[in-house]
Amino acid sequence: MDLKDFRRHAHELVDWMADYLEHIEDYPVKSQVRPKDILKQLPEAAPESGEVFEQIFADFQQIILPGITHWQHPAFHAYFPANSSPPSVLAEMLTATIGAQCMIWQTSPAAAELEERMMEWLREMIGLPPSFTGVIQDTASTATLCAILTAREQFSSFSCNREGLRTGPRYRVYCSEQTHSSIDKAVRIAGLGDENLRKIAVDENFAMLPEALEAAIAADIRAGMQPLCVIATLGTTGSTAIDPLEAIGQICRRHGLWYHVDAALTGSALLLPEMRHLIRGAEMIDSFVFNPHKWLFTNFDCSAYFVQDPGALIRTFEILPEYLKTPEDQRVNNYRDWGIPLGRRFRALKLWFVIRSYGVEGLQARLRAHLALAREFAGKVEQSPDFELLAPVPFNTICFRYKPPQIDDEETLNRLNSALLENLNRSGKVFLTHTRLNDRYTIRMVLGQTRVERRHMEAAWELIVREARGLDRKFIERG
Ligand SMILES: Cc1ncc(COP(=O)(O)O)c(C=O)c1O
């Protein structure tokens, strides 16, 4: 493709992109294709000779688009959002066009220095103390892995890096029963082993019980093990439960443990001064992660990782072969050693575009609107005698189930709600997902999509009620 054709097609695609976003509500939110529907339309071998762009783009529309679940659809209420916004997309276009690989300062000084400044902006915006230094990671999973690896190295005086894991004490990591699976994965990758991850019991609000944590640490010490790290969650994936950060911080301080906080979704809510009380005691935290790619209108992927001691992070990952040495090494941030991959995308640009475009006030207004919608939806659930809330609603996620008075058997309720979710998602009008809380099949409704409005929330609620009551009749008729 020459640059003349590139220019023409790029203009066409921008028009398509704007049309897509304008008419996104015409698409089914969740892709309705069946397994292998897409695969069987794709040739088994790569084309020998090049094809014209018109054909490639036509195939994108005919083959690929039906297999897309539309995360930017305002009726996307599943998982947690990966929300985007027009300024973020524009930045991604530039990032892709420039195509810089930003592993070290000299491979694009602007990328390194913009990242440094963006992390300072974000730190201020969410109210973390100035003692924190930030770096962009791809995902929260990677950031948490970095935290555990840094803790492991710091505790072993960097001997695991040198000698491997075969010697030394048995390290223990603690998190609640409700923590995200990325913690399990990080513990495995760090070579610590599933058996050394202790899942601490939670209270009736699904928040970690600090006294159970304290007891587990004490028992491990008595058994000759080495407590290493505690991971608390601000906004668990199941129900956005809030672990008691300050109490957990004090326990970590008392025992000299690494303290990592996973605020993947809800870190964005800390932009709101009224939410700041949630990170009281932040000075006790060693590392903190949140995802602007979840709830700060910035395209996936972009995870903000903050540490109190960047020196420990860098020492954990630093390997400096001759070919990567530069004259500026002592004076600049070479982010190649602030995480796992050497190569790095230019992610700071989209943050810059988003933050400047909305302004802090604009971002706060969107977040407050989402929180208000969530409160309203929760109110509807509470006021309906045949629905019940299954968890508190501190943020934008509502956990609920349909519970008609004539059905009280838990197994039947689980099947009823599973069928309800299936029907809702098959309608193409909404997309919601589920979890299990206290062994109850729980439907989760998340209000965090960039352009979600009251009408979407209300339409979703009406659909849920209609589907549930229709289904209920069928369940009773079938016995
Ligand atoms: C609390 C929590 N932590 C971590 C993650 C993993 O996020 P990522 O996809 O950025 O690794 C999630 C994903 O939803 C999450 O909810």
The ligand as a MOL file (V3000), in Angstrom:
LIG
                    3D

  0  0  0     0  0            999 V3000
M  V30 BEGIN CTAB
M  V30 COUNTS 16 16 0 0 0
M  V30 BEGIN ATOM
M  V30 1 C -9.5990 -6.6670 41.0740 0
M  V30 2 C -8.9410 -7.0640 39.7830 0
M  V30 3 N -7.6100 -7.2340 39.7450 0
M  V30 4 C -6.9810 -7.5740 38.6130 0
M  V30 5 C -7.6620 -7.7550 37.4460 0
M  V30 6 C -6.9030 -8.1380 36.2030 0
M  V30 7 O -6.8330 -7.0430 35.3710 0
M  V30 8 P -5.9180 -7.0750 34.0600 0
M  V30 9 O -6.7750 -7.6040 32.9700 0
M  V30 10 O -5.5280 -5.6420 33.8590 0
M  V30 11 O -4.7540 -7.9450 34.3420 0
M  V30 12 C -9.0420 -7.5960 37.4270 0
M  V30 13 C -9.8220 -7.7880 36.1840 0
M  V30 14 O -10.9900 -7.5670 36.0980 0
M  V30 15 C -9.6900 -7.2410 38.6150 0
M  V30 16 O -11.0220 -7.0930 38.6770 0
M  V30 END ATOM
M  V30 BEGIN BOND
M  V30 1 1 1 2
M  V30 2 1 2 3
M  V30 3 2 2 15
M  V30 4 2 3 4
M  V30 5 1 4 5
M  V30 6 1 5 6
M  V30 7 2 5 12
M  V30 8 1 6 7
M  V30 9 1 7 8
M  V30 10 2 8 9
M  V30 11 1 8 10
M  V30 12 1 8 11
M  V30 13 1 12 13
M  V30 14 1 12 15
M  V30 15 2 13 14
M  V30 16 1 15 16
M  V30 END BOND
M  V30 END CTAB
M  END
